[in-house]
Structures are given as C-alpha cells and as structure tokens.
Amino acid sequence: MNKAVVFVAYFYCSLVLAGTASVKLQVSPGQQQAVSLSRLHLNRIVTPFSAPQVRTIDQAEIRIEGSVIYLSSQKEEPFVVYITEHNNEKLALPLLVTLLDIPPKEIQLTLSKQWQRKISAHKETAKTWEEANDYEQTITEALTLLVKGQIPEGYELMPFHQHSFKPCHQEGVKFDFSRAQQVQGHHFKIIVGKISNSTGKSLTFHERQCLDSGVRAVALWPDNTLLPRQNSELFLMFHEPDLTVNPIIRPSLLTH
C-alpha cells in the first residue's frame, strides 16, 4: 500500500476515534439530558434557538454567537446548564454536563418532533387570529383582551427579563419592568410593566413618550391620570420582524 495513503487513512481514523465528529441530540424542554464535554478545550453547542441564553451556577466561560454556544470549564463535578430562547423562559433545555479529558466536542441540539409540532401550532393559531382583522383592529382587540386579563388566541404568556429595557421617559413617572410580562404572538408581542406617580401631585401620563422606541401601540390600565404614588399597568405593543430566511441564490455559470 502506498505510504501516503496509509498516513491519510491513519490520520482519518485517529480523528474519528478522538470523537471530533459532532453529536446529534434530540431534546425536549424540561427533560434533562446528560452530555460529556471537553475539560481541556472549547466546546460548541448548536441550539435550535435563534438567540439562545444560558443559565448555570458553574463558573464556566460562555460565549454566544448566533444560535451557537461556546463553552469551556475545568470543573470536576457535573453541573447543569439551562438553555432558553432569549426573553422566553418557558422552554428550557436542561443539560447535565460532565467534563472529561477528551478532545473538543460539538453537540447539535434539535427539538423533538412533538415539541416542534406544539410550537408550530401555537404560532399558526396566533397568526390566524392576528390576520382575521385589519392591522389597527387587531392591535385594539389584543390590548383590550389583555387589559381584561385574557390572552389572545395562540399567544403565550412568559416572564420578561431585560434589565436595560427603557422604552419610555416622562418626568415624575417611575417605570418598573422588574416583574414584567411578555405576551408573545406571531406578528406582535406585548410587554406589560408598571408605572407609578413619584410626585406629590396628580399627573397625566402621555403615551407619546413611548413611541420613539419601535412601539406600535401604548395602553394603560386602569387610568393614565395618576394620583400621588398611584400605579397603573403599562402595555407596550411591538411588531415582530419577519424572521423568514431569504433563500441563497446560486449564481449561474452562464452569466457570471
């Protein structure tokens, strides 16, 4: 056998035995999966989320690029990592990570077909509800339902965690999003927070103070005129961008 061929074959076998091939793992929210990663190198976790976030008590070094998580740690004991979509704590993928003295590893996470169908069904229901009426009527009806304590069809209620969120400003008004809610539809999402009158006299909140931050509609309940130290719920409605990926065009060999 040619020596060069022997060397190439041996090198390829070494890579396979070393475990450099990516591992595909089907996951379901709330069901813990055990994974082994490298203690010596940077590991790569490909998630099914467009903007993942990671929560763990371990002092791991974590970097997020798009839908990919890069993780490295030298911890000897196994630890748990929770992976969620940005601003959506409802779907959490828990991984029990064990670090071994092995080469760097890539894990590709995919949602189970059951959860894929469930998520698609919610989005389709919300889309159908939103498109049943014109744009302005849909906004009015969605906010009316939320003020009444109801959720539009297909929408999901989830906590909102974004400490730097400051879409509005008015002198004398205190904005509180520490316990905010996010109500997620298809074309729209609504953030529900709280405002309070921090002055010693009555004041009226002006909705236009929130319209410079991508907000499509503003509503308050029960009233936008507040007595000293009085509170109201603040509803901010945003239009969600279309995340459909544009197809990649192959240039023709005849014209390029």
Stockholm file with secondary structure:
# STOCKHOLM 1.0

chainA/1-256         MNKAVVFVAYFYCSLVLAGTASVKLQVSPGQQQAVSLSRLHLNRIVTPFSAPQVRTIDQAEIRIEGSVIYLSSQKEEPFVVYITEHNNEKLALPLLVTLLDIPPKEIQLTLSKQWQRKISAHKETAKTWEEANDYEQTITEALTLLVKGQIPEGYELMPFHQHSFKPCHQEGVKFDFSRAQQVQGHHFKIIVGKISNSTGKSLTFHERQCLDSGVRAVALWPDNTLLPRQNSELFLMFHEPDLTVNPIIRPSLLTH
#=GR chainA/1-256 SS CCHHHHHHHHHHHHHHHTTCSCEEEEECTTCCEEEEEESSSCEEEECSCSSEEEECSSCCEEEEETTEEEEECCCSSCEEEEEEETTEEEEEEEEEEEEESCCCCEEEEEECHHHHHHHHHHHHHHHHHHTTSCHHHHHHHHHHHHHTTCCCTTCEEEECCCTTCCCCCCTTEEEEEEEEEEEECSSEEEEEEEEEECSSSCEECCGGGGTTTTEEEEEEESCSEECTTCEEEEEEEEECCCCCCCCCCCCCTTTC
#=GC SS_cons         CCHHHHHHHHHHHHHHHTTCSCEEEEECTTCCEEEEEESSSCEEEECSCSSEEEECSSCCEEEEETTEEEEECCCSSCEEEEEEETTEEEEEEEEEEEEESCCCCEEEEEECHHHHHHHHHHHHHHHHHHTTSCHHHHHHHHHHHHHTTCCCTTCEEEECCCTTCCCCCCTTEEEEEEEEEEEECSSEEEEEEEEEECSSSCEECCGGGGTTTTEEEEEEESCSEECTTCEEEEEEEEECCCCCCCCCCCCCTTTC
//
